[in-house]
Amino acid sequence: KEIVSKIKIPEKSFLSSAEVLGGYVNFFFDWDKLSEKILRSALEKNYGRPQKIRKEKMLIEFSSPNPAHPIHIGSARNTFIGESISRIFELAGKKVDRVNYVNDLGKQVAVLTYGFIKFMKGTIPKNVSAKMMLDLYVRANQELEKPEMEHEIEKILIEAEKGNKQIKKMIAAIVNWYLQEFLKFYGRIGIKFDEYIKESKFVTESKKHVEQLIEKGFAKKTDVGTIVVEF
């Protein structure tokens, strides 16, 4: 107590107080002052940045939420981790390309497409809202819980891959609407992507590779028509 009574903390000190606790003299930091000093110093001195900037390029694909429902905690977590990794590598001198892979041929998109066909006569209203999209997605999922409806999603995906104009147009409208919603979220947290790549872009090319696998004997067609690679 005598020691503490003689301690005078200057106004600009990073310490906020000195107290007696359990027979010890305890010093407490002023965390606002200390953290501001540390972070400002780190930004000004570019800690971790190499003297010579290397020319390696790095592609980092992240976020990539399903364009069938709003961004939730799972895809948000992925977004924050991906952007953190991107900034770390940029600080280390690498050229980072941020890529957002858009899953426009996945089950979730097909479920929402089914919802528009089933409940909205295949049309998307101009004043569509995030709540309406989410409600429709939930309603479609409930409908598809019926065993006899399982094949409906597969039919939509097959038609999309075949190039059915009506299905492709509907999926494109859904996906593009969600991308606009995602851009609002990314804008709020200061993230920009260099490229958005849609899964549908690779349908034609991937089929060529599958045919090559069959020709070279690495893959084969089964009795039911599916193509498999036996390991």
C-alpha positions in Angstrom: 0.0 0.0 0.0 2.9 2.3 0.8 4.5 1.6 -2.7 1.2 2.2 -4.5 0.6 5.5 -2.6 3.9 6.8 -4.0 3.2 5.8 -7.6 2.2 8.7 -9.9 1.2 7.8 -13.4 1.9 10.5 -16.0 -1.0 11.7 -18.2 0.4 10.3 -21.4 1.3 6.9 -19.9 0.0 3.6 -21.3 -0.8 2.7 -17.7 -4.2 3.6 -16.3 -3.7 2.7 -12.7 -1.7 0.8 -10.0 -3.6 -1.1 -7.3 -2.9 -3.5 -4.4 -4.4 -6.9 -5.0 -3.5 -10.0 -2.8 -0.2 -8.6 -1.6 1.0 -7.6 -5.0 1.3 -4.3 -6.8 -0.8 -4.6 -10.0 -0.4 -2.3 -13.0 -3.3 -1.9 -15.5 -2.9 -0.8 -19.1 -5.0 1.9 -20.8 -5.9 -0.4 -23.6 -7.4 2.3 -25.8 -4.1 4.3 -25.8 -1.9 1.2 -26.1 -3.8 -0.5 -29.0 -4.0 2.8 -30.9 -0.2 3.2 -30.6 0.5 -0.4 -31.6 -1.9 -0.5 -34.6 -0.8 3.0 -35.9 2.9 1.9 -35.6 2.2 -1.3 -37.5 0.4 0.5 -40.3 3.0 3.2 -40.7 6.0 0.8 -40.6 4.4 -1.9 -42.7 5.5 -4.8 -40.4 5.8 -8.0 -42.4 6.2 -6.4 -45.8 9.3 -7.6 -47.6 11.8 -5.1 -48.9 11.5 -6.5 -52.4 8.1 -7.2 -53.9 7.9 -10.6 -55.4 6.0 -11.3 -58.6 4.3 -14.5 -57.7 0.6 -14.5 -58.4 -1.9 -16.2 -56.1 -5.5 -17.1 -56.7 -7.7 -17.2 -53.6 -11.3 -18.4 -54.0 -13.5 -17.6 -51.0 -16.9 -16.5 -49.8 -18.8 -18.2 -52.7 -22.2 -18.3 -50.9 -25.0 -20.2 -52.5 -27.2 -17.8 -54.5 -30.4 -19.2 -53.1 -30.6 -17.6 -49.7 -29.1 -14.6 -47.8 -25.5 -14.8 -46.5 -25.5 -16.5 -43.1 -22.9 -17.0 -40.5 -21.3 -20.0 -42.3 -20.6 -18.1 -45.6 -19.8 -14.9 -43.6 -17.1 -16.7 -41.7 -15.6 -18.1 -44.9 -15.7 -14.5 -46.3 -13.7 -13.0 -43.4 -11.1 -15.8 -43.4 -10.6 -15.5 -47.1 -10.2 -11.8 -47.1 -7.8 -12.0 -44.1 -5.6 -14.6 -46.0 -5.7 -12.4 -49.1 -4.5 -9.3 -47.2 -1.7 -11.3 -45.4 -0.3 -12.5 -48.7 -0.6 -9.1 -50.2 1.3 -7.7 -47.3 4.0 -10.4 -48.0 4.3 -9.0 -51.6 2.2 -11.3 -53.6 -0.3 -10.4 -56.3 -3.6 -11.8 -55.1 -6.6 -12.4 -57.4 -9.8 -12.7 -55.4 -12.2 -15.1 -57.0 -15.8 -15.7 -56.0 -17.1 -19.1 -57.4 -20.8 -18.8 -58.1 -22.6 -22.1 -57.6 -25.4 -21.5 -60.1 -26.0 -25.2 -60.9 -26.3 -26.4 -57.3 -29.1 -28.0 -55.5 -30.0 -24.9 -53.6 -30.5 -22.8 -56.7 -32.6 -25.7 -58.2 -34.8 -25.7 -55.1 -35.5 -22.0 -55.4 -36.1 -22.4 -59.1 -38.6 -25.2 -58.3 -40.3 -22.8 -55.9 -40.8 -20.2 -58.6 -42.2 -22.8 -61.0 -44.5 -24.3 -58.4 -45.7 -21.2 -56.5 -45.0 -18.2 -58.8 -45.8 -19.6 -62.2 -42.1 -19.3 -63.2 -41.9 -15.5 -62.9 -39.9 -13.3 -60.6 -41.6 -10.1 -59.7 -39.8 -6.8 -60.1 -40.2 -5.8 -56.4 -38.8 -9.1 -55.0 -37.3 -8.9 -51.5 -34.8 -10.9 -49.5 -37.6 -12.0 -47.2 -39.8 -13.2 -50.1 -36.9 -15.2 -51.6 -36.1 -16.8 -48.3 -39.7 -17.6 -47.6 -40.1 -19.2 -51.0 -36.9 -21.2 -50.5 -38.2 -22.6 -47.2 -41.6 -23.3 -48.7 -40.0 -25.2 -51.7 -37.9 -27.2 -49.3 -40.9 -28.3 -47.3 -42.7 -29.3 -50.5 -39.7 -31.4 -51.6 -39.6 -33.3 -48.3 -42.3 -35.5 -49.9 -40.6 -38.7 -51.3 -42.4 -38.5 -54.6 -40.9 -35.1 -55.2 -37.2 -36.0 -55.0 -36.8 -36.3 -58.8 -38.0 -32.7 -59.4 -34.7 -31.1 -58.4 -32.7 -33.5 -60.6 -35.0 -32.7 -63.5 -34.3 -29.0 -63.2 -30.5 -29.5 -63.0 -30.5 -31.8 -66.0 -32.6 -29.3 -68.0 -30.2 -26.5 -67.0 -27.2 -28.5 -68.1 -28.9 -29.3 -71.4 -29.4 -25.6 -72.1 -33.2 -25.4 -71.6 -33.8 -21.7 -72.3 -36.7 -21.1 -69.9 -34.9 -22.8 -67.0 -31.6 -21.1 -67.7 -33.3 -17.7 -67.9 -35.0 -18.3 -64.6 -31.8 -19.4 -62.9 -29.9 -16.5 -64.3 -32.5 -14.0 -62.9 -32.3 -15.6 -59.5 -28.5 -15.7 -59.4 -28.1 -12.2 -60.7 -30.5 -10.9 -58.1 -28.6 -12.6 -55.3 -25.3 -11.4 -56.6 -26.6 -7.8 -56.2 -27.5 -8.5 -52.6 -24.1 -10.0 -52.0 -22.4 -7.0 -53.4 -24.2 -4.8 -50.8 -22.8 -7.0 -48.1 -19.3 -7.0 -49.5 -19.5 -3.2 -49.9 -20.3 -2.8 -46.2 -17.2 -4.8 -45.1 -14.8 -3.4 -47.7 -14.3 -6.5 -49.9 -13.9 -6.5 -53.7 -13.5 -9.5 -55.9 -11.4 -9.5 -59.1 -13.7 -12.1 -60.7 -17.0 -13.9 -60.3 -16.9 -17.3 -62.0 -20.1 -19.2 -62.6 -20.2 -23.0 -62.4 -22.4 -23.1 -65.5 -19.4 -21.8 -67.5 -17.7 -25.1 -67.2 -20.5 -27.5 -68.3 -19.5 -27.8 -71.9 -15.8 -28.0 -71.2 -16.2 -30.5 -68.3 -18.1 -32.9 -70.6 -15.2 -32.9 -73.0 -12.9 -34.0 -70.2 -15.3 -36.7 -69.2 -15.4 -38.0 -72.8 -11.6 -38.1 -72.8 -11.6 -40.1 -69.6 -14.0 -42.6 -71.2 -11.9 -42.8 -74.4 -8.7 -43.5 -72.4 -10.3 -46.1 -70.3 -10.2 -44.2 -67.0 -13.9 -43.9 -66.8 -16.9 -46.0 -68.0 -20.6 -45.9 -68.3 -22.7 -48.1 -65.9 -25.8 -50.0 -66.7 -28.0 -47.1 -65.5 -26.1 -44.6 -67.7 -24.0 -42.8 -65.1 -20.3 -42.4 -65.7 -17.9 -43.5 -63.0 -14.1 -43.7 -62.4 -13.2 -46.9 -60.5 -10.4 -46.5 -58.1 
